[in-house]
Amino acid sequence: MTRALRDRLRLYLVTDPELCARQGLVATVREAVAGGVTMIQLRDKTASTAERVERARALKHLLRGLEVPLIINDDPEAAVAAGADGAHIGQGDIAPAQARALLGPDKILGLSCETPDAVRAADPALVDYLGLGPVFGTATKNDHAQVIGLDGLARMVTLSPLPTVAIGGLKPAHVKPVRNSGADGLAVVSAICGQPDPQAAARRFHFDTREESE
């Protein structure tokens, strides 16, 4: 799974209910995937498990056959009920061992890490990838931890064998420095969800990626 998962993390969209409201969740995700998003996380802190299941099922229908995994934020039970590909948890959420027990051995489990100690403590037997950040400040999460910057990101990447995705205030201009840090990809929210054309916004990240490889 590891190589395929690293590829899927390349451009990881985390949805925001307010930012997606203009076009609707499904339409926003459809356009983002058409623009090159490789992984989706359904994040809605105020929704109930039943509401998350309903929205996740709609997204699973949309993503069928596209090889774009769907991850549910903070709710392994919803991930299982909806047939999603996995769940993502934070340091203050359900414990990784409990989340893994709910998900079973085959689904993806991601874990947010904001400090080097958290990265070192992440158990590869339980967790499949790490979300590292915030790299920069972001208005989509007002209570975020202290920013780590690109240098902090690079240091944290070296502390675990797990695949990693950077998050926090990232824009297309950050593709090359994030990749140079050793992280496998970028997780973004407002840079795609908050744009009038999510498809074009997603393509801008891949344009920079192509430049990087030349």
N, C-alpha and C positions, 0 to 999 in steps of 0.2 A: 504493500500500500504506500510505502514511504515516497518512492519516486513519483508515483501518480499524484499523491497528495501535494507534494512540493509544486508540481505543475498547476494543480487546481488553485493553489494559494496565490498565484501570480497577480490576479486582480480580483479582490474579494470585496464584494459590496455588502455593507451592513445597512439594512433598511431603517428608516426613521418614519414613524407614522405621520408626523406633521409635514415633513419635507416631501413625502410621497403623496400627500393629499391632493395636490394640484392635478395630477394625472391619474391617481389611484395606484395602489400597491402593485397590482398585477401588470398594469400597463407600464409602470416605471421599470419593473424587473424585466419585462419583455424587451423593452428598448435597450436597457443596460446590457443584457445578454447579447442582443444583436450587435452591440458595439464592442463586445469582447470580454465582458465580465466572465470570470471562470469559476466563481463560487458565490453563493448567496447566504447571508445570515438574516433570518427574520428576527428583528429585535423590536419588541414593543413592551416596555416595562409596565404599562398600565392595563394590558389585556389580561383576561382570564385564560386558564389553560384551554378551556373550550373554544375561546375566540382564537387563540393561537393555532389550535388544531384545524379549525375551519380555514384560516388564512393559509396555513401551511399546505393543506390539501389542494387549495386553488393554485398555489405556486408549484407544487409537485406535478400537477396536471400540465401546467405551462412548460415545465422543464423536462417533461418526459422525452427520453431519447436524446437529450442534448449533452449528457455527461457533465452537467453542472450541478455539483452537490448542493443540497439545501440543508442548512444548519439552523437549529432553533436556539435562541439565546435564553439561558437561565432556566430552561424547562425540559429536562430529559423526558418527562412523562408525555409532554405534548409531542416531542420528536418521535417517540415510539408509536403513539396513537395515530399520528398523521402519516407514518411511513416515511418520515424525513431521513436524511442520511446521517444525522448526528445532532449533537448539542454543543454549545459553547458556554462555559461558566467562568465567573470571576472569582477572585480570592475570597470574597465575602458571601458567596453563594453556597450551594450544596457542595459537599466535599467530593473530590474526584473519585474516591473509592465508591461512594454512594451513587454518584452519577453513572459510573461504569457498570455498577450492578443493575441499575435501571435500564441502561442502554443495551447491555449484552456485549459480547466480545467483538462484534463485527461493525458496529456503527462508529462514526468519527466522534472523538471528544476533544474539543479545544479548551485551552485554559489561558486566561489573561494573566500576564505577569508584569508588574510595574517596577520591580526591584531585582537586583542580582540574586538576592537570597531566595526570592520566589522562583526564579528560573532554576536555581540549583535544587530546590525542593521538589520540582515537578518530576513525577515518577513516569518514565517511559513505558512502564508496564500498564499504566492506567490511561495516560494522556497521549494523543496522537500529534498534536501541534500546539504551539504557543503563540499567543498574540502579545506582542511586545510594545509597550508604550505607556503613556502617550509620547510620541516623538516630538510633537509640537502641541501647543494649546489648541483647543477646539471648542467652539460654541455648542456643539451637539451633545456635549457631556459636561455640564457645569461643575460637577463635583470630581473632576478627574484628578489624578495624582500629579505630583510634580513631574514636569516634562523631563525626558531623558536625553533629548537631542540625538543627532546622528552618531556622535561619538559614543554616547551611552548605549544606543542601539547596537552598534558594532561590538561593544564589549559584552553585552548580554547574549548576543547570538553565539558567541564562543563558549558559553557556559553550559550548553545542552546539546545533545545529539539530535534533538527533535526538530522537525520542520518549523519554521518561524514566519510569522507575518507581522509587519510593522503597522501600527495604527496611531492616529492622532494628528489631525491637521495636514494631511498629505495631499499634494497636488501633482499634476503631471510632471512638473519640473523636478519632483523628488524621486522619480523612477530610477534614474541612474545612481544617485547617491545611496538610495535604500538598497538597491541590488549590490552596489559595491560594499555595503556593510556586511554582506553575507546573508541577509534575510531573503527568504524565498519569494516574497511578494508584499503588496501593499493592501491594506484594508481601508476602504474609504466610505464616507457617508455623504456629507454635503457636496463633495466634489462631483458626485453623480446624481444622487437623489434630489439635491437642491437646485439642479440646473433645468432650464426650460427644455433642453433636448438631451435626455440621459444617454441616448445612443451616441451622439456626437461627443458628449463629455467622456464616455468610456473609451471611445476611439482615440482621444487625445493621449490617454495613458499608453496605449499600444503604439502610437506614433513615436513617443519618446523611447519605448522599449526597442523598437526597430532601429532607431538611431544608435542606441547603446550597443547593438550587436554588429554594427557595420565596422 
